[in-house]
Amino acid sequence: MQILKITEKNFKEVLKIAVKSIKEGKVLICPTDTVYIPVADATNKQAVRKVFLIKKRPFKNPIPIFVKDIKMAKKIAKIDKKQGKFLERVWPGKVTVVLKRRKTKIKLSGVDKKTIALRIPNFKLVKFLLLKINRPLVGTSANISSYPPSGNIKEVLKQLKNKKHQPYLAINAGILPGKPSQVIDLTVSPAKILRT
C-alpha cells in the first residue's frame, strides 16, 4: 500500500492520483470531515466487495454512501419537500441520513434493497473527488469491523497492517476530528437518531 501525505502544495497532484485510482476500481484510504474512510466507486461491484474484505465487514451489513449534492441524492433516494429542506440545512456536514431507495438505473453495491444511508461530507478532497468522478462513493469508516473508527492515520494503518486484503493507497492528512457522523433515520416519523 502506497501512502501519500497531502498538503496544500501537492493537493492537485494527489487529487489526480486519487481520481485515476478510483476510476480504475481501486480502494483508497481517504480523510474526511469525520474519520478516515475506504473510498471506492459505489457502482463498481468488485471495488465495493474489496471494501468489505478490507474492513472484514459482513456482506449483509449495508454501507453508507457519499453523494456530491442533493440532486444526486434524489436520483437514488426518495426525498420529499420536508426532508429536502432538512438536508439543505445539514449538508454538507457530519450527518448521515437513512432514506427510502428509489428505483434507478444507477447500480449501487453493498447497500440495502429498500433503504439507503447518504451523506455529503464537508471536506475539500472528498468534495472534489465526488465532483470529478460524478458517481456515488462508498462512505464507511476505515476501521476493521468491531474496532473503533479513527481520525488518526497511524491507528488506521496499524489496524490494516499485515492483513490479507489491502487498500491500494492511503492519503495522510494528519489527525482528523475522529468522531463518526450522526445518523438519522428519515424513513420513520418522527425521525429517529440512530447514532449521536
TAHUJO-V584073 format. One record per helix or strand of 3 or more residues. SS is the DSSP state (@ for helix, = for strand). FROM is the first residue (numbers start at 1). LEN is the number of residues. If there is no record, write none. Layout:
# TAHUJO-V584073
ss->(SS/SS)
from->(FROM/FROM)
len->(LEN/LEN)
This chain:
# TAHUJO-V584073
ss->(=/@/=/=/@/@/@/=/=/@/@/=/=/=)
from->(2/11/28/37/45/70/81/95/115/124/153/169/182/192)
len->(4/13/3/3/11/7/10/7/5/10/8/4/4/4)
